[in-house]
Amino acid sequence: MALKERNILLVYILSFITLGIYYLYWLYKTKNELNELGANIPSFILYFIPIVNIYWLYRYTEGWAHVTKKDNAILYFILFLLVGIIKPYLVQRDLNEIARNYGKQQMMRQGMPQ
């Protein structure tokens, strides 16, 4: 599993500086990470097709909710759809936590002090 811990503020700054290109890269990378953790998010190409991108966003939200064990994927989907700027914060925060926990588990298995 190759989860990358990312600075949430940097995700926003780079997305702004690159006029959204980094945001697309971030979506692609986090989609792959979520799929590695058991989500079933379809191809990122669907994100670029009008109307279908709403379906893709729903599946992304559903995958994120599955991985993070959130109860109400539909509520988060509506939140992400209406207030999209919150998505990087919530998703990356949870992925960072998973990455930290995974790193701690790896260190414990190897007998390294924390």
Stockholm file with secondary structure:
# STOCKHOLM 1.0

chainA/1-114         MALKERNILLVYILSFITLGIYYLYWLYKTKNELNELGANIPSFILYFIPIVNIYWLYRYTEGWAHVTKKDNAILYFILFLLVGIIKPYLVQRDLNEIARNYGKQQMMRQGMPQ
#=GR chainA/1-114 SS CCCCCCCHHHHHHHHHHTTTHHHHHHHHHHHHHHHHTTCCCCCGGGGGSTTHHHHHHHHHHHHHHHHHTCSCHHHHHHHHHHSGGGHHHHHHHHHHHHHHHHHHHHHHHHTCCC
#=GC SS_cons         CCCCCCCHHHHHHHHHHTTTHHHHHHHHHHHHHHHHTTCCCCCGGGGGSTTHHHHHHHHHHHHHHHHHTCSCHHHHHHHHHHSGGGHHHHHHHHHHHHHHHHHHHHHHHHTCCC
//
